[in-house]
Amino acid sequence: MNKQQKKQAGLRRRHTRVRGKISGTPARPRMCVTRSNNNLYVQVIDDVAGKTLCAVSTLGPEFKATGASGATVEGAAALGSIIGNKARELGVTEVVFDRGGHLYHGRVKALADAARETGLKF
């Protein structure tokens, strides 16, 4: 097993462990963060109904209008405020944060903090 395979296996293991403990409900959906080297993807998911309520990514037009890069902490903060506003428009005030197996640090933390500033509670 090479270094990249070990990293991916560890990420899968951590994500499985996190997902075993949390789940989204209609009253408190799950905010799932997926991170790559260049982009971030965020979804607000109702796991009971199996539906995505809203989603944004650094590749979408809302984010492109900000002019930030998806590979930076500033870009993650901009994406967090966008998803927070979209979720509040749908009437979602509380979410369960799913960090996707990634450390709560850097871009993931910046996204979460910016979403909290818009009024989401988690």
C-alpha positions as CSV (number, residue, x, y, z in Angstrom):
1,M,0.0,0.0,0.0
2,N,1.5,3.3,-1.1
3,K,1.3,6.6,0.8
4,Q,-1.7,7.9,-1.2
5,Q,-3.7,4.7,-0.6
6,K,-2.9,4.9,3.1
7,K,-4.2,8.5,3.2
8,Q,-7.4,7.5,1.4
9,A,-8.0,4.5,3.6
10,G,-7.6,6.6,6.7
11,L,-10.0,9.2,5.4
12,R,-12.6,6.5,4.6
13,R,-12.2,5.0,8.0
14,R,-12.6,8.4,9.8
15,H,-15.6,9.3,7.6
16,T,-17.3,6.0,8.3
17,R,-16.7,6.5,12.1
18,V,-18.2,10.0,12.0
19,R,-21.2,8.9,9.9
20,G,-21.9,6.1,12.4
21,K,-22.5,8.7,15.0
22,I,-24.4,11.5,13.2
23,S,-27.5,11.6,11.0
24,G,-29.6,14.3,9.5
25,T,-33.3,14.6,10.4
26,P,-36.0,16.9,9.0
27,A,-35.7,19.2,12.0
28,R,-31.9,19.1,12.1
29,P,-30.4,18.1,8.7
30,R,-26.7,17.2,8.2
31,M,-24.3,19.7,6.6
32,C,-21.8,17.5,4.8
33,V,-18.4,18.9,3.7
34,T,-16.4,17.3,0.9
35,R,-12.9,18.7,0.4
36,S,-10.4,18.3,-2.4
37,N,-7.1,20.1,-3.0
38,N,-8.7,22.8,-5.1
39,N,-12.4,22.8,-4.3
40,L,-15.0,22.5,-1.5
41,Y,-18.5,21.0,-1.8
42,V,-21.2,21.5,0.9
43,Q,-24.6,19.9,1.1
44,V,-27.5,20.2,3.6
45,I,-29.0,16.7,3.6
46,D,-32.2,15.2,5.2
47,D,-31.1,11.6,5.7
48,V,-34.5,10.4,6.8
49,A,-36.1,11.4,3.4
50,G,-32.8,10.8,1.6
51,K,-32.9,14.3,0.0
52,T,-30.4,17.1,-0.5
53,L,-32.1,20.3,0.6
54,C,-29.5,22.6,-0.8
55,A,-25.9,22.4,-2.1
56,V,-23.1,24.8,-3.1
57,S,-19.6,24.3,-4.3
58,T,-16.6,26.5,-5.2
59,L,-17.4,25.6,-8.8
60,G,-20.9,27.2,-8.7
61,P,-22.0,30.6,-10.0
62,E,-22.7,32.0,-6.5
63,F,-19.2,31.4,-5.4
64,K,-17.6,32.5,-8.6
65,A,-19.2,35.9,-8.2
66,T,-17.2,36.4,-5.0
67,G,-13.9,36.1,-6.9
68,A,-12.3,34.0,-4.2
69,S,-10.3,30.8,-4.7
70,G,-11.7,27.5,-3.4
71,A,-8.3,26.3,-2.3
72,T,-8.0,29.1,0.3
73,V,-9.3,29.7,3.8
74,E,-10.9,32.9,2.6
75,G,-12.7,31.0,-0.2
76,A,-14.0,28.5,2.4
77,A,-15.3,31.3,4.5
78,A,-17.2,32.8,1.5
79,L,-18.7,29.4,0.8
80,G,-19.8,29.0,4.4
81,S,-21.7,32.2,4.3
82,I,-23.3,31.2,1.0
83,I,-24.5,27.9,2.4
84,G,-25.6,29.5,5.6
85,N,-27.8,32.0,3.8
86,K,-29.3,29.3,1.5
87,A,-30.1,27.1,4.4
88,R,-31.8,29.9,6.3
89,E,-33.9,30.8,3.2
90,L,-35.2,27.2,3.4
91,G,-36.1,27.6,7.0
92,V,-33.2,25.5,8.4
93,T,-31.7,27.0,11.5
94,E,-29.9,24.0,13.1
95,V,-27.7,21.5,11.4
96,V,-25.4,18.6,12.3
97,F,-21.9,19.2,11.0
98,D,-20.3,16.4,9.1
99,R,-16.7,17.2,8.5
100,G,-16.3,14.2,6.2
101,G,-13.4,12.6,8.0
102,H,-11.2,15.7,7.6
103,L,-9.6,17.5,10.6
104,Y,-11.6,20.4,12.0
105,H,-8.9,22.8,10.9
106,G,-8.1,25.2,8.1
107,R,-10.7,25.4,5.3
108,V,-13.2,23.1,7.1
109,K,-13.1,25.3,10.3
110,A,-13.3,28.5,8.3
111,L,-16.4,27.2,6.4
112,A,-18.0,26.1,9.7
113,D,-17.3,29.5,11.4
114,A,-18.7,31.5,8.5
115,A,-21.9,29.3,8.5
116,R,-22.3,30.0,12.2
117,E,-21.9,33.7,11.6
118,T,-24.9,33.6,9.2
119,G,-27.1,32.2,12.0
120,L,-26.8,28.4,11.6
121,K,-26.5,26.6,14.9
122,F,-24.3,23.5,15.3
